[in-house]
Amino acid sequence: MKLAKYISESTLKDLNENLIIKAKESLIDTIGVSMGACKDFEINNIYNNLLACHENGPSTVWGKPVKTSLFIAALINGMMGHVLELDDVHKRSKCHAGTVVIPTALVAGEFSGSSGNEVLEAIILGYETMVRVGMGFGVSSHRLKGWHVTSTAGTFGAAATASKLLGLKYEQVLSALGIAGTQSSGLWAFTADGATSKKFHPGHAASCGIMAAVLAKSGMIGPSRILDADDGGLFPAMSDSYDYSIIEKDLGVTFEFTDIDRKPYACCRSIHPPINAVLNIKNRENLNIDDVDHINVKTYKIAIIQCGHTVEPKNIFEARFSMAYGMAVALIDGMALPEQFSETRIKDEKVLFLARKISIYEDKVFSDMYPTKWGCEVEVFTKSGKKFIERIENAKGDPLNPLTTTELKDKYLSLVSPVTGMEKAQIILDNLLHIEDVDNISYITRLLSI
């Protein structure tokens, strides 16, 4: 497999400055959203219960005082990154790569005593592997079969990252990718009842990728044809519209991972376009919320399947996957940050009253654009007889409408400083910005321990 050879032989010297900048942005964004969730009630319970079984290991759990095993640290750090629904996303693969690759890189790098440059190299290779596998699945078919690609492609991204940092040779990398693929899993069934297990998927993928690399380094031989084997090939098992060629097309020349969306709102990315639309209308037209009669949303099919059926969420997780709730609370508050998705806020009758006025429809134009563009058109009808229309194809945070450097830093500091204090949050940020100067990544992981 050309991909395994590329992972084993590529070095940071082969990668241009723009790729390094993108990797640093991903590192800063993921550390921010993860640290912001380190005091989450469910995360704390998981940490305490898993620590009882796996205490005194070599690996740091971010925002926590006691180290544990590589596998458990990767699992918990990966879960933390997905709690707030603020983690990055690659549209054309539908992958949340940061919350898989970054935990893997820091955990494996800490274990191996890797330098900052070695971690950056592994991050770039992990991202590129994960999004290419995700694209290869065929996004719509894979998703409509119920698979969560952050998890299914995530094992490959984590295996690539860990393989690089654990020093695997070509044949071992090839085996690690095969072992990663046989652990590939993760389903969207959580949307049926507001289950909170979605966060397990990236953590599981990160942990599985490290396990795959360790097993391969120990001599286990993984299936080299994990994607296309006649009996048990992963792509035909999980999709009806897969494309093997995407994995290796222009590999090392074109880097797909640079087209990463970074989230400004704490909810499913499919809700961001309509939130963006209603906030634009609110700000442009000085919209009076009490004058809103009803709102229509036209968007793509998968957005409706994921986020179009819940109006009155029964828990925080459902709220983050409710288009109607997200739009309503954003219209009222002018923002959609973690505090807009609190247990108290999701029960606010004023928000729910407005959410009931929102109707969501599929528009084939937007379905046909997907996954290249995640778009919508919002129509706001007022009691005074006015109609306002806003069309969004590149929501805020898209590579064509990106968060500025200042906005990304502000996002990070707003999430990390309540945990560490502003001074330490800034110290961590400065080290991430200059990670290539760090001789041993353990210096940074020690800063992430509280």
Helices and strands as residue ranges (DSSP letters): H 2-9, G 12-14, H 17-35, H 41-54, E 55-59, E 68-68, H 70-83, E 89-90, H 98-112, H 116-137, H 139-144, H 149-152, H 154-165, H 170-181, G 188-192, G 197-199, H 200-217, H 234-238, H 245-248, G 256-258, E 260-261, G 269-271, H 272-285, G 289-291, E 292-299, H 301-307, H 316-319, H 323-333, G 338-341, G 345-347, H 349-355, E 358-362, H 364-369, E 376-382, E 387-392, H 405-420, H 422-433, G 435-437, H 442-448
